[in-house]
C-alpha cells in the first residue's frame, strides 16, 4: 500500500521498485491488484483524489503484465 503513495513522486517510486523487485514481477501481481482495487474504492468515496492520475497509469501497467 505504501508504494502506491510513492506514485505521486516518480523518483521515489522507482527507488522503491528497485529495493522491492517483487513489485514488478508476477509474484507481486495479486497483491498489486488488491491494493489497486482498494485505492479505487477510496477515490470513488471522495478521498485521495491526488492519486487518480497515477492510479490510471498504474492500472495500465498492471494490465500489460
C-alpha positions as CSV (number, residue, x, y, z in Angstrom):
1,X,0.0,0.0,0.0
2,X,2.8,2.4,0.8
3,X,4.3,2.0,-2.6
4,X,1.1,3.5,-4.1
5,X,1.6,6.7,-2.3
6,X,5.1,7.0,-3.8
7,X,3.5,7.1,-7.2
8,X,3.0,10.8,-6.6
9,X,6.8,11.1,-6.7
10,X,8.1,9.0,-9.6
11,X,11.7,9.2,-8.5
12,X,10.8,7.7,-5.1
13,X,8.5,5.1,-6.8
14,X,11.4,4.0,-9.0
15,X,13.7,3.5,-6.0
16,X,11.0,1.5,-4.1
17,X,10.7,-0.8,-7.2
18,X,14.4,-1.3,-7.2
19,X,14.5,-2.2,-3.5
20,X,11.4,-4.4,-3.7
21,X,11.7,-6.2,-7.0
22,X,8.5,-8.3,-6.2
23,X,6.5,-5.2,-7.1
24,X,7.5,-5.7,-10.8
25,X,7.1,-9.4,-11.2
26,X,4.2,-11.9,-11.5
27,X,4.5,-13.0,-7.8
28,X,3.5,-9.5,-6.7
29,X,0.7,-9.0,-9.2
30,X,-2.2,-10.3,-6.9
31,X,-1.1,-8.0,-4.1
32,X,-0.8,-5.1,-6.5
33,X,-4.2,-5.7,-8.0
34,X,-5.7,-5.9,-4.5
35,X,-4.2,-2.6,-3.4
36,X,-5.2,-1.0,-6.6
37,X,-8.8,-2.1,-6.1
38,X,-8.8,-0.8,-2.5
39,X,-7.5,2.6,-3.6
40,X,-10.0,2.8,-6.4
41,X,-12.7,2.5,-3.8
42,X,-11.1,5.2,-1.7
43,X,-11.0,7.6,-4.7
44,X,-14.6,6.7,-5.5
45,X,-15.7,7.6,-2.0
46,X,-14.1,11.1,-2.4
47,X,-10.7,10.6,-0.9
48,X,-7.1,10.6,-2.2
49,X,-8.0,12.4,-5.5
50,X,-4.3,13.3,-5.9
51,X,-3.7,9.6,-6.8
52,X,-6.3,9.4,-9.6
53,X,-3.9,10.1,-12.5
54,X,-1.2,7.9,-11.1
55,X,-3.6,5.1,-10.5
56,X,-4.7,5.3,-14.1
57,X,-1.1,4.8,-15.2
58,X,-0.6,2.0,-12.7
59,X,-3.7,0.2,-13.9
60,X,-2.4,0.4,-17.5
61,X,0.9,-1.1,-16.3
62,X,-0.9,-3.9,-14.4
63,X,-3.0,-4.8,-17.4
64,X,0.1,-5.1,-19.6
65,X,1.5,-7.8,-17.3
